[in-house]
Amino acid sequence: MPRLAIAVAIGALVAIVVVAVAQSGPNDVDRSTYLRANQGLLDRVPKVPGASLSRVRVEPLRRHQEPFGRTYIYGYNTDATYQTTASTTAVEISRFYSEALRGWRINDWGWSTAWPKRLRGRAVPESRCYARGYAKVCISLTGFLVKGEIVRGGRFTTEVNHRAFETQPG
């Protein structure tokens, strides 16, 4: 009988730990305040003429805390996906944001093995991230790659985080 009691106690402890880890914690950032600030940043990012918003997605950023591996949310990325007009090219989107975000510093270039290094003789990264202060704006052109081919009239995604460089896990 003691083995059964021990097994039940261990099972109960595991259940408590699982529930505790799954719940939001006291260290979580305030979601509505954070997302409102991200939306404000997204609203200030210049829009490509003719592109229409097709989807907005929010991704929580989690950090693990010891000793029990509990996670908490330290921030959010907000992604907005846009559909371009039928004649728009990835080069045009890249050029538009290079000009529109001129006052921002380039923080990161993104290349994948599927993405060509040059389009029409110009180097065009798959994605590019810009930074100013704590904020980041990333432009992803992966929606222009369809079945291994670069297409016109693709989709692109703008990802923003108003505190990206303040909230990096350390």
VOMARSE-106233 format. One line per 2 residues: number of its first residue (from 1); their letters; for each residue x, y, z of N, C-alpha, C. Coordinates in Angstrom, 3 decimals, decimal comma. Example, Ala and Ser with C-alpha at 12.3 -4.5 7.8 and 13.67 -1.06 7.14 Angstrom:
BEGIN
1	as	13,190:-5,690:7,800:12,300:-4,500:7,800:13,200:-3,300:7,800 | 12,850:-2,250:7,080:13,670:-1,060:7,140:12,900:0,030:7,870;
This chain:
BEGIN
1	mp	0,796:-1,205:0,000:0,000:0,000:0,000:0,841:1,273:0,000 | 1,997:1,319:0,678:2,788:2,543:0,676:3,266:2,926:-0,728;
3	rl	3,508:1,921:-1,575:3,940:2,235:-2,946:2,842:2,974:-3,699 | 1,600:2,558:-3,493:0,477:3,228:-4,132:0,361:4,668:-3,644;
5	ai	0,525:4,875:-2,364:0,452:6,229:-1,799:1,565:7,107:-2,356 | 2,749:6,549:-2,497:3,878:7,298:-3,047:3,608:7,643:-4,508;
7	av	3,105:6,672:-5,268:2,796:6,918:-6,681:1,737:7,998:-6,831 | 0,705:7,969:-5,986:-0,350:8,987:-6,031:0,225:10,352:-5,680;
9	ai	1,071:10,407:-4,669:1,688:11,676:-4,255:2,564:12,243:-5,361 | 3,353:11,394:-6,010:4,202:11,844:-7,110:3,345:12,327:-8,269;
11	ga	2,276:11,593:-8,580:1,368:12,008:-9,647:0,735:13,355:-9,355 | 0,325:13,565:-8,117:-0,274:14,850:-7,731:0,741:15,975:-7,843;
13	lv	1,980:15,738:-7,432:3,031:16,747:-7,514:3,320:17,111:-8,966 | 3,406:16,111:-9,827:3,635:16,364:-11,252:2,485:17,190:-11,824;
15	ai	1,250:16,866:-11,481:0,093:17,621:-11,969:0,150:19,067:-11,506 | 0,539:19,297:-10,270:0,643:20,668:-9,747:1,711:21,448:-10,504;
17	vv	2,867:20,819:-10,755:3,948:21,487:-11,482:3,514:21,806:-12,902 | 2,851:20,877:-13,587:2,383:21,109:-14,957:1,393:22,271:-14,998;
19	va	0,450:22,310:-14,091:-0,526:23,397:-14,047:0,175:24,711:-13,751 | 1,113:24,731:-12,840:1,814:25,961:-12,474:2,621:26,501:-13,644;
21	va	3,266:25,617:-14,393:4,066:26,060:-15,530:3,175:26,602:-16,636 | 2,005:26,019:-16,841:1,114:26,424:-17,929:0,437:27,766:-17,668;
23	qs	0,279:28,152:-16,424:-0,419:29,401:-16,109:0,491:30,593:-16,341 | -0,125:31,738:-16,612:0,682:32,941:-16,731:1,183:33,311:-15,349;
25	gp	2,337:33,925:-15,324:2,958:34,197:-14,045:2,957:35,665:-13,691 | 3,387:35,958:-12,491:3,418:37,332:-12,027:4,447:38,176:-12,779;
27	nd	5,387:37,530:-13,465:6,403:38,274:-14,217:5,993:38,563:-15,657 | 4,832:38,066:-16,085:4,371:38,321:-17,452:4,171:39,820:-17,656;
29	vd	4,531:40,294:-18,868:4,252:41,692:-19,189:2,751:41,860:-19,365 | 2,274:43,073:-19,232:0,852:43,344:-19,439:0,563:43,263:-20,939;
31	rs	-0,216:42,260:-21,334:-0,471:41,972:-22,746:-1,104:43,152:-23,482 | -2,171:43,711:-22,930:-2,888:44,764:-23,656:-2,024:46,007:-23,842;
33	ty	-1,262:46,383:-22,834:-0,385:47,550:-22,944:0,713:47,299:-23,974 | 1,306:46,118:-23,927:2,391:45,771:-24,843:1,896:45,757:-26,293;
35	lr	0,744:45,109:-26,501:0,212:44,999:-27,868:-0,257:46,351:-28,395 | -0,772:47,203:-27,530:-1,186:48,546:-27,952:0,047:49,330:-28,441;
37	an	1,161:49,214:-27,720:2,386:49,896:-28,140:2,930:49,297:-29,441 | 2,869:47,969:-29,586:3,282:47,344:-30,848:2,412:47,833:-31,999;
39	qg	1,097:47,939:-31,770:0,184:48,411:-32,819:0,526:49,850:-33,212 | 0,869:50,665:-32,223:1,277:52,043:-32,520:2,508:52,077:-33,408;
41	ll	3,477:51,203:-33,131:4,672:51,120:-33,972:4,297:50,634:-35,366 | 3,478:49,600:-35,449:3,051:49,077:-36,752:2,334:50,152:-37,559;
43	dr	1,512:50,959:-36,896:0,794:52,037:-37,586:1,753:53,088:-38,149 | 2,917:53,262:-37,521:3,892:54,259:-37,988:4,803:53,731:-39,090;
45	vp	4,837:52,411:-39,287:5,660:51,838:-40,360:4,983:52,188:-41,687 | 5,718:52,807:-42,616:5,112:53,163:-43,909:4,521:51,939:-44,609;
47	kv	3,433:52,167:-45,317:2,734:51,083:-46,026:3,074:51,132:-47,518 | 3,265:49,964:-48,077:3,534:49,847:-49,510:2,261:50,220:-50,264;
49	pg	2,336:51,170:-51,192:1,138:51,547:-51,953:0,529:50,337:-52,668 | -0,771:50,191:-52,536:-1,499:49,111:-53,191:-1,545:47,807:-52,416;
51	as	-0,719:47,655:-51,385:-0,726:46,414:-50,601:-1,897:46,447:-49,624 | -2,523:45,297:-49,430:-3,661:45,236:-48,508:-3,351:44,275:-47,363;
53	ls	-3,752:44,671:-46,179:-3,537:43,858:-44,988:-4,399:42,604:-45,081 | -3,768:41,435:-44,922:-4,542:40,191:-44,987:-4,606:39,453:-43,661;
55	rv	-3,654:39,741:-42,736:-3,659:39,013:-41,466:-2,749:39,714:-40,462 | -3,165:39,688:-39,196:-2,316:40,151:-38,098:-2,237:39,014:-37,091;
57	rv	-1,018:38,730:-36,646:-0,786:37,630:-35,716:0,105:38,123:-34,587 | -0,145:37,618:-33,385:0,637:37,988:-32,216:1,339:36,745:-31,682;
59	ep	2,625:36,880:-31,390:3,401:35,755:-30,870:4,008:36,136:-29,525 | 3,654:35,416:-28,456:4,275:35,706:-27,164:5,725:35,233:-27,137;
61	lr	6,558:35,978:-26,468:7,963:35,624:-26,297:8,139:35,145:-24,862 | 8,638:33,931:-24,701:8,717:33,319:-23,368:10,160:33,175:-22,908;
63	rh	10,330:33,268:-21,622:11,631:33,082:-20,980:11,447:32,029:-19,894 | 12,423:31,143:-19,764:12,372:30,113:-18,722:13,020:30,646:-17,456;
65	qe	12,416:30,315:-16,357:12,902:30,766:-15,063:13,227:29,550:-14,213 | 14,348:29,563:-13,582:14,744:28,442:-12,715:14,139:28,644:-11,342;
67	pf	13,983:27,663:-10,515:14,578:26,336:-10,629:13,663:25,312:-11,277 | 12,389:25,600:-11,507:11,459:24,591:-11,999:11,156:24,721:-13,483;
69	gr	11,864:25,574:-14,191:11,632:25,725:-15,617:10,352:26,454:-15,955 | 9,773:27,144:-14,994:8,550:27,912:-15,230:8,821:28,975:-16,294;
71	ty	7,884:29,184:-17,165:8,061:30,215:-18,184:7,203:31,426:-17,863 | 7,635:32,546:-18,353:6,809:33,743:-18,288:6,968:34,507:-19,585;
73	iy	6,008:35,330:-19,891:6,002:36,092:-21,136:6,683:37,430:-20,884 | 7,763:37,678:-21,633:8,510:38,919:-21,460:8,247:39,921:-22,579;
75	gy	7,456:39,540:-23,578:7,143:40,452:-24,673:6,327:39,761:-25,743 | 6,033:40,508:-26,791:5,249:39,987:-27,917:5,806:40,546:-29,220;
77	nt	5,774:39,727:-30,264:5,981:40,210:-31,627:4,606:40,321:-32,263 | 4,399:41,352:-33,044:3,162:41,511:-33,815:3,536:41,437:-35,287;
79	da	2,929:40,495:-36,011:3,189:40,294:-37,447:1,973:40,722:-38,249 | 2,197:41,531:-39,270:1,137:41,920:-40,201:1,542:41,425:-41,587;
81	ty	0,677:40,642:-42,213:0,949:40,119:-43,554:0,125:40,907:-44,560 | 0,775:41,293:-45,651:0,142:42,110:-46,688:0,195:41,381:-48,024;
83	qt	-0,863:41,510:-48,782:-0,915:41,009:-50,154:-0,622:42,189:-51,073 | 0,316:41,993:-51,989:0,664:43,077:-52,914:-0,167:42,980:-54,187;
85	ta	-0,062:44,003:-55,003:-0,744:43,976:-56,299:-0,069:42,940:-57,196 | -0,745:42,526:-58,239:-0,275:41,439:-59,105:1,082:41,707:-59,749;
87	st	1,452:42,964:-59,939:2,711:43,268:-60,622:3,870:43,566:-59,674 | 3,629:43,617:-58,375:4,667:43,986:-57,409:5,724:42,893:-57,281;
89	ta	6,991:43,310:-57,223:8,094:42,359:-57,085:8,724:42,468:-55,688 | 9,459:41,429:-55,318:10,182:41,426:-54,047:11,225:42,543:-54,020;
91	ve	11,861:42,799:-55,142:12,849:43,879:-55,227:12,195:45,216:-54,908 | 10,988:45,436:-55,402:10,283:46,705:-55,135:9,975:46,862:-53,649;
93	is	9,569:45,771:-52,998:9,272:45,830:-51,560:10,559:46,127:-50,795 | 11,636:45,431:-51,134:12,919:45,647:-50,481:13,382:47,095:-50,654;
95	rf	13,279:47,602:-51,846:13,682:48,986:-52,139:12,800:49,979:-51,374 | 11,489:49,726:-51,338:10,563:50,623:-50,638:10,969:50,766:-49,172;
97	ys	11,205:49,638:-48,490:11,537:49,707:-47,068:12,952:50,213:-46,816 | 13,871:49,975:-47,739:15,213:50,549:-47,594:15,127:52,074:-47,569;
99	ea	14,259:52,639:-48,389:14,046:54,098:-48,415:13,190:54,562:-47,239 | 12,079:53,874:-46,996:11,110:54,309:-45,983:11,682:54,243:-44,566;
101	lr	12,603:53,314:-44,318:13,183:53,155:-42,984:14,639:53,618:-42,969 | 14,926:54,620:-43,754:16,293:55,114:-43,901:16,904:55,550:-42,563;
103	gw	16,132:56,132:-41,665:16,648:56,583:-40,377:16,896:55,459:-39,377 | 16,514:54,260:-39,722:16,712:53,090:-38,857:18,021:52,412:-39,256;
105	ri	18,661:51,731:-38,306:19,874:50,985:-38,662:19,483:49,556:-39,063 | 20,221:49,002:-40,004:19,975:47,607:-40,385:20,560:46,738:-39,284;
107	nd	19,723:45,909:-38,713:20,123:45,088:-37,575:20,443:43,655:-37,987 | 19,791:43,151:-39,023:19,949:41,746:-39,368:19,544:41,531:-40,815;
109	wg	20,237:40,627:-41,477:19,894:40,191:-42,824:19,465:38,745:-42,723 | 18,472:38,358:-43,466:18,033:36,966:-43,428:18,157:36,316:-44,792;
111	ws	18,827:35,184:-44,825:18,949:34,402:-46,055:18,568:32,969:-45,733 | 17,912:32,318:-46,643:17,681:30,886:-46,491:18,275:30,197:-47,713;
113	ta	18,438:28,899:-47,627:19,027:28,176:-48,748:18,099:28,176:-49,960 | 16,791:28,352:-49,737:15,843:28,339:-50,851:15,775:29,680:-51,576;
115	wp	16,233:30,740:-50,934:16,087:32,087:-51,484:17,287:32,437:-52,360 | 17,051:32,899:-53,592:18,194:33,276:-54,441:18,921:34,488:-53,851;
117	kr	20,222:34,515:-54,016:21,025:35,617:-53,468:20,854:36,899:-54,290 | 20,458:36,752:-55,547:20,302:37,931:-56,400:19,014:37,803:-57,211;
119	lr	18,311:38,917:-57,309:17,118:38,988:-58,149:17,335:40,102:-59,156 | 17,238:39,746:-60,422:17,455:40,714:-61,492:18,769:41,477:-61,306;
121	gr	19,813:40,721:-60,898:21,130:41,307:-60,758:21,365:42,054:-59,456 | 20,357:42,149:-58,597:20,496:42,872:-57,325:20,430:41,885:-56,162;
123	av	21,252:42,134:-55,163:21,181:41,308:-53,957:19,940:41,726:-53,170 | 19,063:40,786:-52,897:17,844:41,056:-52,136:17,707:39,974:-51,066;
125	pe	17,860:40,337:-49,802:17,723:39,318:-48,754:16,277:38,877:-48,604 | 16,127:37,686:-48,075:14,794:37,137:-47,813:14,070:37,977:-46,761;
127	sr	14,834:38,468:-45,798:14,252:39,336:-44,775:15,309:40,329:-44,328 | 14,829:41,414:-43,747:15,738:42,435:-43,249:15,102:43,031:-42,009;
129	cy	15,894:43,160:-40,965:15,403:43,769:-39,729:16,084:45,112:-39,516 | 15,286:46,062:-39,097:15,751:47,406:-38,814:15,548:47,676:-37,326;
131	ar	16,402:48,508:-36,749:16,297:48,818:-35,328:16,451:50,319:-35,114 | 15,719:50,792:-34,112:15,855:52,174:-33,650:15,520:52,166:-32,166;
133	gy	16,477:52,562:-31,342:16,262:52,477:-29,909:16,016:51,019:-29,522 | 14,949:50,786:-28,785:14,583:49,419:-28,390:13,718:48,724:-29,434;
135	ak	13,224:49,455:-30,411:12,238:48,913:-31,360:12,903:48,182:-32,526 | 12,160:47,208:-33,067:12,606:46,544:-34,292:11,436:46,458:-35,264;
137	vc	11,780:46,499:-36,538:10,840:46,274:-37,633:11,536:45,318:-38,587 | 10,923:44,155:-38,822:11,484:43,177:-39,754:10,528:43,013:-40,929;
139	is	11,095:42,961:-42,114:10,323:42,747:-43,338:10,733:41,398:-43,911 | 9,776:40,501:-44,072:10,046:39,179:-44,630:9,392:39,068:-46,005;
141	lt	10,184:38,647:-46,976:9,710:38,517:-48,357:9,428:37,068:-48,744 | 9,351:36,162:-47,786:9,185:34,742:-48,109:7,897:34,465:-48,876;
143	gf	6,911:35,332:-48,783:5,659:35,144:-49,516:5,798:35,352:-51,013 | 6,982:35,779:-51,468:7,240:35,900:-52,900:7,880:34,633:-53,462;
145	lv	8,170:33,668:-52,601:8,746:32,399:-53,024:7,638:31,352:-52,995 | 7,201:30,913:-54,161:6,116:29,952:-54,274:6,611:28,761:-55,092;
147	kg	6,609:27,585:-54,462:7,070:26,340:-55,111:8,457:26,511:-55,726 | 9,350:27,178:-54,990:10,724:27,354:-55,438:10,934:28,452:-56,453;
149	ei	9,890:29,158:-56,815:9,999:30,228:-57,812:9,658:31,575:-57,177 | 10,401:32,597:-57,575:10,082:33,952:-57,141:8,943:34,457:-58,027;
151	vr	7,875:34,936:-57,396:6,689:35,365:-58,140:6,458:36,860:-57,959 | 5,649:37,402:-58,811:5,144:38,771:-58,656:3,845:38,683:-57,862;
153	gg	3,491:39,775:-57,238:2,220:39,803:-56,527:2,181:38,914:-55,309 | 3,316:38,742:-54,654:3,374:37,888:-53,474:2,938:38,605:-52,206;
155	rf	3,178:37,940:-51,116:2,873:38,499:-49,791:4,182:38,830:-49,090 | 4,120:39,786:-48,193:5,251:40,065:-47,323:4,713:40,296:-45,919;
157	tt	5,585:40,114:-44,947:5,192:40,263:-43,549:6,058:41,324:-42,883 | 5,416:42,181:-42,120:6,102:43,170:-41,295:5,943:42,720:-39,849;
159	ev	7,059:42,482:-39,175:7,036:42,088:-37,763:7,582:43,245:-36,934 | 6,852:43,614:-35,892:7,297:44,710:-35,024:7,336:44,269:-33,569;
161	nh	8,204:44,942:-32,826:8,262:44,783:-31,378:8,855:46,082:-30,839 | 8,063:46,821:-30,080:8,510:48,141:-29,625:9,595:48,076:-28,555;
163	ra	9,813:46,903:-27,942:10,832:46,749:-26,898:11,745:45,557:-27,172 | 11,982:45,236:-28,418:12,739:44,036:-28,771:14,130:43,994:-28,144;
165	fe	14,813:45,105:-28,106:16,198:45,098:-27,638:16,314:45,424:-26,158 | 15,205:45,752:-25,539:15,189:45,945:-24,098:14,870:44,622:-23,403;
167	tq	14,162:43,741:-24,110:13,622:42,531:-23,483:14,291:41,253:-23,933 | 15,455:41,340:-24,577:16,138:40,129:-25,012:16,499:39,273:-23,803;
169	pg	16,270:37,955:-23,907:16,660:37,090:-22,790:18,164:37,172:-22,572 | 18,561:37,176:-21,323:19,993:37,288:-21,023:20,570:36,034:-20,459;
